Amino acid sequence: MTSSYDKGLPNSATGGSLDTLSAFFDDRSEAESAIKRLKDIGLADDRIRFLPGYEAEGDLRRTEPGGWWAGLADWFFPAEDRALYAEGLNRGGYLVSVQVDEASYERAHDILDDEGSIDMDERADQWRGEGWDDTLARSTGTDPETTDLAVDAARNSRDLEKSTPRVRSYRYEDRTNETNKPA
């Protein structure tokens, strides 16, 4: 399992594109249970990412510039989703993400959906009602347009047809060889 501190790009060994499934949890044990079940179906550690948010027992708040926003830079989420996950992490949640090919997509999606993940749109509405301004969150910290990973993040977009209220699906298109193709 990789942490938020691993800086590797998505693995494109499966033919150029992978889906990334992400789910957010309020409870660490539910997130860890989902990770265990993902491993039980044969998904490799390097395909699974886990990022615990601020935990009351230890001072794990991100202290580098940009906070959680910057910490999610290499997760290749669109800006609005990165702002939402950053806020959830700041509030103590847990983010689990897994890269899947077509063969493992449904089983991994079902696991993340079954293990206590939360409806992020519903939660965002709740936070906005409490005064959270996601436009402000996206305008502070690391500017996604100027980071080295901005191009790669732009290649990853949420697949609205495959996403559900509790599991978001993203498609990463590997374009590393496009610049080297003959005209």
Backbone as CSV, one residue per row, in Angstrom:
resi,resn,N_x,N_y,N_z,CA_x,CA_y,CA_z,C_x,C_y,C_z
1,MET,0.851,-1.175,0.000,0.000,0.000,0.000,0.890,1.229,0.000
2,THR,0.543,2.178,-0.808,1.351,3.389,-0.864,0.686,4.488,-0.057
3,SER,1.493,5.380,0.429,0.972,6.504,1.196,0.929,7.739,0.320
4,SER,0.468,8.808,0.883,0.395,10.060,0.134,1.768,10.585,-0.227
5,TYR,2.804,10.036,0.382,4.128,10.570,0.148,4.829,9.909,-1.034
6,ASP,4.275,8.842,-1.574,4.844,8.230,-2.770,4.530,9.120,-3.955
7,LYS,5.509,9.343,-4.815,5.345,10.291,-5.906,5.284,9.619,-7.269
8,GLY,5.004,8.311,-7.303,4.978,7.603,-8.568,3.758,7.956,-9.400
9,LEU,3.908,7.834,-10.714,2.793,8.042,-11.610,1.983,6.768,-11.704
10,PRO,0.720,6.857,-12.137,-0.086,5.657,-12.287,0.592,4.645,-13.200
11,ASN,0.417,3.386,-12.865,0.995,2.303,-13.637,0.189,2.119,-14.907
12,SER,0.848,2.180,-16.058,0.130,2.055,-17.311,0.426,0.731,-18.001
13,ALA,0.841,-0.262,-17.244,1.196,-1.542,-17.826,-0.005,-2.285,-18.401
14,THR,-1.199,-1.869,-18.071,-2.380,-2.571,-18.541,-2.887,-2.044,-19.861
15,GLY,-2.126,-1.230,-20.557,-2.532,-0.828,-21.882,-2.846,0.637,-22.029
16,GLY,-2.380,1.496,-21.147,-2.527,2.913,-21.379,-3.521,3.611,-20.489
17,SER,-4.497,2.911,-19.908,-5.407,3.621,-19.027,-5.875,2.707,-17.907
18,LEU,-6.023,3.298,-16.759,-6.533,2.617,-15.587,-7.640,3.469,-14.998
19,ASP,-8.552,2.834,-14.322,-9.522,3.574,-13.532,-8.987,3.661,-12.119
20,THR,-9.223,4.784,-11.485,-8.899,4.955,-10.085,-10.211,5.122,-9.349
21,LEU,-10.429,4.297,-8.357,-11.612,4.396,-7.514,-11.189,5.002,-6.183
22,SER,-11.961,5.968,-5.713,-11.652,6.604,-4.432,-12.901,6.662,-3.580
23,ALA,-12.687,6.426,-2.300,-13.774,6.499,-1.337,-13.253,7.155,-0.069
24,PHE,-14.144,7.820,0.615,-13.784,8.548,1.828,-14.520,7.940,3.011
25,PHE,-13.826,7.831,4.131,-14.367,7.170,5.314,-14.247,8.082,6.535
26,ASP,-15.215,7.984,7.433,-15.135,8.676,8.713,-14.386,7.839,9.743
27,ASP,-14.377,6.537,9.548,-13.841,5.600,10.523,-12.608,4.886,9.964
28,ARG,-11.515,4.960,10.691,-10.271,4.338,10.228,-10.415,2.834,10.057
29,SER,-11.098,2.162,10.985,-11.220,0.703,10.890,-11.997,0.288,9.645
30,GLU,-12.984,1.081,9.222,-13.709,0.768,7.992,-12.819,0.962,6.769
31,ALA,-11.997,2.000,6.775,-11.058,2.224,5.674,-10.048,1.079,5.607
32,GLU,-9.517,0.674,6.750,-8.549,-0.410,6.774,-9.189,-1.738,6.379
33,SER,-10.442,-1.949,6.733,-11.154,-3.153,6.310,-11.311,-3.185,4.789
34,ALA,-11.622,-2.043,4.202,-11.732,-1.964,2.741,-10.384,-2.292,2.103
35,ILE,-9.307,-1.772,2.653,-7.972,-2.047,2.120,-7.664,-3.540,2.204
36,LYS,-7.975,-4.151,3.325,-7.732,-5.589,3.477,-8.512,-6.368,2.436
37,ARG,-9.764,-6.033,2.227,-10.578,-6.744,1.233,-10.055,-6.518,-0.181
38,LEU,-9.545,-5.325,-0.473,-8.956,-5.070,-1.794,-7.740,-5.969,-2.008
39,LYS,-6.942,-6.126,-0.974,-5.783,-7.018,-1.065,-6.225,-8.471,-1.214
40,ASP,-7.304,-8.841,-0.517,-7.805,-10.212,-0.572,-8.267,-10.617,-1.972
41,ILE,-8.671,-9.659,-2.804,-9.075,-10.015,-4.169,-7.892,-9.958,-5.133
42,GLY,-6.694,-9.748,-4.589,-5.490,-9.838,-5.394,-4.917,-8.529,-5.893
43,LEU,-5.426,-7.399,-5.417,-4.858,-6.116,-5.834,-3.550,-5.873,-5.087
44,ALA,-2.539,-5.498,-5.837,-1.205,-5.298,-5.274,-1.146,-4.055,-4.395
45,ASP,-0.238,-4.095,-3.418,-0.047,-2.960,-2.514,0.214,-1.663,-3.264
46,ASP,0.972,-1.729,-4.356,1.316,-0.500,-5.062,0.150,0.081,-5.856
47,ARG,-0.972,-0.595,-5.872,-2.177,-0.063,-6.513,-3.122,0.597,-5.502
48,ILE,-2.847,0.401,-4.222,-3.737,0.884,-3.160,-3.061,2.034,-2.427
49,ARG,-3.804,3.110,-2.241,-3.270,4.272,-1.508,-4.208,4.588,-0.346
50,PHE,-3.606,4.994,0.747,-4.354,5.337,1.953,-3.779,6.624,2.524
51,LEU,-4.654,7.549,2.818,-4.218,8.799,3.429,-5.116,9.100,4.623
52,PRO,-4.562,8.962,5.833,-5.334,9.337,7.010,-5.292,10.847,7.191
53,GLY,-6.402,11.401,7.592,-6.447,12.827,7.864,-5.964,13.136,9.262
54,TYR,-6.256,14.327,9.702,-5.884,14.749,11.049,-6.525,13.812,12.057
55,GLU,-5.726,13.250,12.938,-6.224,12.349,13.966,-5.974,12.967,15.329
56,ALA,-6.989,12.983,16.160,-6.940,13.663,17.449,-5.839,13.124,18.365
57,GLU,-5.536,11.803,18.290,-4.543,11.230,19.192,-3.127,11.704,18.895
58,GLY,-2.861,12.081,17.702,-1.521,12.541,17.346,-1.634,13.784,16.493
59,ASP,-0.642,14.626,16.544,-0.707,15.841,15.753,-0.174,15.546,14.358
60,LEU,-1.072,15.107,13.483,-0.691,14.733,12.131,-1.097,15.784,11.112
61,ARG,-1.404,16.986,11.561,-1.752,18.043,10.606,-0.575,18.305,9.689
62,ARG,-0.884,18.517,8.443,0.173,18.793,7.464,0.685,20.204,7.719
63,THR,1.996,20.317,7.827,2.575,21.614,8.159,3.263,22.278,6.966
64,GLU,3.435,21.525,5.860,4.101,22.134,4.716,3.155,23.102,4.015
65,PRO,3.685,23.990,3.183,2.835,24.939,2.466,1.780,24.209,1.636
66,GLY,0.559,24.675,1.733,-0.522,24.077,0.966,-1.305,23.025,1.728
67,GLY,-0.809,22.556,2.872,-1.523,21.602,3.700,-1.986,20.365,2.945
68,TRP,-3.221,19.964,3.212,-3.772,18.766,2.577,-3.876,18.942,1.067
69,TRP,-4.145,20.159,0.604,-4.257,20.422,-0.828,-2.966,19.986,-1.527
70,ALA,-1.835,20.420,-1.007,-0.546,20.059,-1.589,-0.274,18.570,-1.421
71,GLY,-0.693,18.008,-0.314,-0.481,16.592,-0.058,-1.214,15.689,-1.034
72,LEU,-2.243,16.207,-1.664,-3.014,15.428,-2.637,-2.574,15.696,-4.074
73,ALA,-1.528,16.472,-4.263,-1.100,16.872,-5.608,-0.833,15.686,-6.516
74,ASP,-0.195,14.654,-6.003,0.149,13.524,-6.862,-0.937,12.450,-6.902
75,TRP,-2.111,12.758,-6.395,-3.229,11.819,-6.469,-4.034,12.036,-7.750
76,PHE,-3.703,13.040,-8.534,-4.287,13.295,-9.852,-5.801,13.475,-9.841
77,PHE,-6.326,14.144,-8.824,-7.752,14.449,-8.787,-8.013,15.799,-9.431
78,PRO,-9.174,15.976,-10.049,-9.550,17.314,-10.509,-9.609,18.266,-9.304
79,ALA,-9.427,19.549,-9.548,-9.320,20.543,-8.466,-10.499,20.505,-7.500
80,GLU,-11.727,20.408,-8.010,-12.870,20.444,-7.096,-12.902,19.219,-6.186
81,ASP,-12.498,18.068,-6.688,-12.469,16.877,-5.849,-11.301,16.935,-4.869
82,ARG,-10.182,17.461,-5.313,-9.031,17.589,-4.417,-9.365,18.524,-3.254
83,ALA,-10.082,19.610,-3.521,-10.482,20.530,-2.454,-11.412,19.831,-1.461
84,LEU,-12.316,19.019,-1.974,-13.255,18.300,-1.117,-12.527,17.269,-0.253
85,TYR,-11.641,16.492,-0.857,-10.887,15.513,-0.078,-9.984,16.211,0.947
86,ALA,-9.376,17.316,0.564,-8.517,18.051,1.497,-9.309,18.503,2.720
87,GLU,-10.519,18.994,2.501,-11.350,19.423,3.633,-11.714,18.229,4.515
88,GLY,-12.069,17.114,3.895,-12.395,15.921,4.669,-11.216,15.420,5.486
89,LEU,-10.033,15.471,4.915,-8.832,15.057,5.644,-8.546,16.007,6.799
90,ASN,-8.735,17.280,6.566,-8.551,18.269,7.627,-9.523,18.030,8.780
91,ARG,-10.688,17.483,8.460,-11.705,17.195,9.480,-11.553,15.802,10.089
92,GLY,-10.502,15.074,9.700,-10.210,13.797,10.338,-10.645,12.564,9.576
93,GLY,-11.011,12.669,8.315,-11.436,11.514,7.547,-10.268,10.718,6.990
94,TYR,-10.608,9.687,6.222,-9.628,8.762,5.672,-9.936,8.527,4.199
95,LEU,-8.940,8.693,3.363,-9.101,8.536,1.925,-8.428,7.244,1.479
96,VAL,-9.193,6.428,0.743,-8.673,5.202,0.152,-8.871,5.305,-1.347
97,SER,-7.825,4.981,-2.073,-7.876,5.035,-3.526,-7.187,3.795,-4.073
98,VAL,-7.720,3.260,-5.165,-7.147,2.062,-5.749,-7.193,2.158,-7.270
99,GLN,-6.097,1.754,-7.909,-6.052,1.704,-9.368,-6.474,0.311,-9.806
100,VAL,-7.430,0.256,-10.734,-7.972,-1.023,-11.170,-8.022,-1.101,-12.685
101,ASP,-7.904,-2.311,-13.172,-8.134,-2.546,-14.584,-9.589,-2.989,-14.741
102,GLU,-9.980,-3.254,-15.949,-11.369,-3.614,-16.222,-11.797,-4.877,-15.478
103,ALA,-10.885,-5.843,-15.357,-11.206,-7.119,-14.716,-11.503,-6.986,-13.224
104,SER,-10.866,-6.041,-12.544,-11.059,-5.902,-11.092,-11.962,-4.732,-10.709
105,TYR,-12.438,-3.985,-11.688,-13.203,-2.765,-11.421,-14.434,-3.020,-10.540
106,GLU,-15.309,-3.913,-10.950,-16.582,-4.122,-10.234,-16.369,-4.602,-8.810
107,ARG,-15.465,-5.576,-8.629,-15.236,-6.089,-7.274,-14.664,-5.009,-6.370
108,ALA,-13.714,-4.238,-6.873,-13.122,-3.170,-6.062,-14.165,-2.097,-5.746
109,HIS,-14.974,-1.743,-6.724,-16.033,-0.748,-6.505,-16.986,-1.220,-5.423
110,ASP,-17.415,-2.487,-5.500,-18.337,-3.032,-4.499,-17.728,-3.006,-3.105
111,ILE,-16.444,-3.326,-2.997,-15.773,-3.318,-1.691,-15.787,-1.912,-1.105
112,LEU,-15.394,-0.928,-1.881,-15.361,0.450,-1.368,-16.761,0.945,-1.022
113,ASP,-17.746,0.518,-1.761,-19.124,0.933,-1.518,-19.713,0.251,-0.285
114,ASP,-19.235,-0.968,0.018,-19.792,-1.761,1.125,-19.174,-1.468,2.481
115,GLU,-18.030,-0.868,2.537,-17.265,-0.782,3.774,-17.472,0.502,4.583
116,GLY,-18.547,1.209,4.410,-18.801,2.385,5.231,-18.342,3.701,4.654
117,SER,-18.084,3.728,3.360,-17.696,4.998,2.739,-18.868,5.975,2.791
118,ILE,-18.539,7.253,2.717,-19.566,8.293,2.853,-19.904,8.902,1.494
119,ASP,-21.058,9.515,1.429,-21.503,10.236,0.234,-20.830,11.605,0.259
120,MET,-19.845,11.809,-0.608,-19.054,13.041,-0.588,-19.863,14.263,-1.019
121,ASP,-20.807,14.111,-1.933,-21.629,15.255,-2.327,-22.507,15.709,-1.164
122,GLU,-23.079,14.756,-0.463,-23.896,15.070,0.710,-23.054,15.745,1.791
123,ARG,-21.857,15.211,2.009,-20.961,15.773,3.020,-20.528,17.184,2.629
124,ALA,-20.245,17.408,1.344,-19.848,18.743,0.879,-20.976,19.742,1.125
125,ASP,-22.208,19.328,0.865,-23.350,20.207,1.127,-23.438,20.547,2.617
126,GLN,-23.194,19.559,3.470,-23.203,19.784,4.918,-22.126,20.793,5.300
127,TRP,-20.917,20.623,4.790,-19.816,21.519,5.120,-20.081,22.933,4.603
128,ARG,-20.647,23.054,3.428,-20.983,24.382,2.903,-22.015,25.054,3.810
129,GLY,-22.958,24.267,4.329,-23.949,24.795,5.264,-23.322,25.285,6.559
130,GLU,-22.162,24.733,6.892,-21.417,25.145,8.090,-20.468,26.298,7.797
131,GLY,-20.426,26.743,6.533,-19.593,27.886,6.196,-18.346,27.587,5.384
132,TRP,-18.110,26.318,5.047,-16.936,25.978,4.249,-17.109,26.530,2.844
133,ASP,-16.076,27.183,2.342,-16.103,27.763,0.997,-15.097,27.013,0.139
134,ASP,-15.585,26.095,-0.693,-14.673,25.287,-1.490,-13.982,26.091,-2.581
135,THR,-14.535,27.202,-2.993,-13.835,28.025,-3.979,-12.602,28.654,-3.347
136,LEU,-12.699,29.045,-2.088,-11.552,29.582,-1.360,-10.515,28.485,-1.170
137,ALA,-10.962,27.276,-0.843,-10.039,26.165,-0.634,-9.244,25.872,-1.894
138,ARG,-9.879,25.978,-3.046,-9.182,25.698,-4.304,-8.254,26.830,-4.711
139,SER,-8.443,28.018,-4.130,-7.612,29.150,-4.537,-6.420,29.377,-3.606
140,THR,-6.269,28.533,-2.586,-5.144,28.669,-1.663,-4.218,27.473,-1.791
141,GLY,-3.082,27.557,-1.185,-2.157,26.436,-1.213,-1.443,26.358,-2.544
142,THR,-1.215,25.157,-2.999,-0.487,24.934,-4.237,-1.391,25.207,-5.422
143,ASP,-0.943,26.018,-6.326,-1.712,26.331,-7.528,-1.639,25.145,-8.482
144,PRO,-2.787,24.460,-8.749,-2.746,23.271,-9.590,-2.316,23.561,-11.020
145,GLU,-2.395,24.799,-11.462,-2.005,25.129,-12.832,-0.499,25.281,-12.984
146,THR,0.209,25.458,-11.870,1.649,25.689,-11.970,2.488,24.567,-11.389
147,THR,1.875,23.526,-10.876,2.661,22.429,-10.336,3.171,21.546,-11.459
148,ASP,4.234,20.827,-11.170,4.780,19.885,-12.151,3.774,18.799,-12.500
149,LEU,2.856,18.520,-11.584,1.900,17.446,-11.809,0.602,17.925,-12.446
150,ALA,0.492,19.213,-12.756,-0.757,19.752,-13.297,-1.151,19.079,-14.602
151,VAL,-0.199,18.828,-15.454,-0.510,18.185,-16.730,-1.059,16.790,-16.488
152,ASP,-0.428,16.047,-15.586,-0.905,14.707,-15.297,-2.274,14.731,-14.623
153,ALA,-2.496,15.677,-13.717,-3.794,15.774,-13.052,-4.891,16.091,-14.063
154,ALA,-4.592,16.891,-15.055,-5.579,17.227,-16.071,-5.965,16.009,-16.896
155,ARG,-5.101,15.027,-16.939,-5.398,13.806,-17.680,-6.373,12.912,-16.927
156,ASN,-6.568,13.172,-15.666,-7.441,12.357,-14.844,-8.746,13.107,-14.616
157,SER,-9.824,12.546,-15.014,-11.103,13.208,-14.829,-12.090,12.237,-14.215
158,ARG,-13.034,12.781,-13.464,-14.038,11.927,-12.846,-14.969,11.404,-13.923
159,ASP,-15.204,10.120,-13.881,-16.126,9.465,-14.799,-17.500,9.491,-14.139
160,LEU,-18.335,10.430,-14.553,-19.631,10.624,-13.919,-20.571,9.442,-14.135
161,GLU,-20.398,8.713,-15.219,-21.253,7.553,-15.470,-20.929,6.395,-14.537
162,LYS,-19.664,6.256,-14.149,-19.255,5.155,-13.272,-19.240,5.538,-11.801
163,SER,-19.193,6.810,-11.498,-19.150,7.249,-10.110,-20.512,7.047,-9.458
164,THR,-20.470,6.753,-8.174,-21.683,6.618,-7.377,-21.572,7.608,-6.219
165,PRO,-22.624,7.760,-5.423,-22.520,8.733,-4.325,-21.356,8.481,-3.359
166,ARG,-20.963,7.212,-3.179,-19.920,6.922,-2.198,-18.590,6.497,-2.794
167,VAL,-18.542,6.222,-4.078,-17.291,5.826,-4.728,-17.143,6.652,-5.994
168,ARG,-16.044,7.372,-6.074,-15.789,8.185,-7.266,-14.811,7.440,-8.159
169,SER,-15.111,7.474,-9.442,-14.290,6.796,-10.431,-13.600,7.838,-11.296
170,TYR,-12.305,7.648,-11.505,-11.503,8.551,-12.314,-10.797,7.737,-13.387
171,ARG,-10.622,8.343,-14.524,-9.900,7.685,-15.624,-8.636,8.474,-15.888
172,TYR,-7.505,7.788,-15.836,-6.213,8.393,-16.150,-5.820,7.928,-17.533
173,GLU,-5.604,8.855,-18.420,-5.164,8.539,-19.767,-3.656,8.739,-19.849
174,ASP,-2.933,7.672,-20.148,-1.477,7.743,-20.281,-1.135,8.277,-21.658
175,ARG,-0.541,9.452,-21.693,-0.181,10.087,-22.961,1.326,10.284,-23.082
176,THR,2.082,9.467,-22.378,3.525,9.652,-22.358,4.149,9.441,-23.727
177,ASN,3.584,8.620,-24.566,4.168,8.354,-25.876,3.578,9.224,-26.973
178,GLU,2.593,10.048,-26.674,1.957,10.874,-27.708,2.927,11.852,-28.350
179,THR,3.835,12.391,-27.582,4.773,13.383,-28.142,5.839,12.715,-29.004
180,ASN,6.014,11.406,-28.832,7.030,10.690,-29.597,6.472,9.975,-30.813
181,LYS,5.161,10.071,-31.042,4.559,9.394,-32.191,4.889,10.140,-33.473
182,PRO,5.119,9.374,-34.548,5.396,10.046,-35.828,4.168,10.803,-36.308
183,ALA,4.404,11.914,-36.980,3.309,12.747,-37.466,2.678,12.162,-38.710
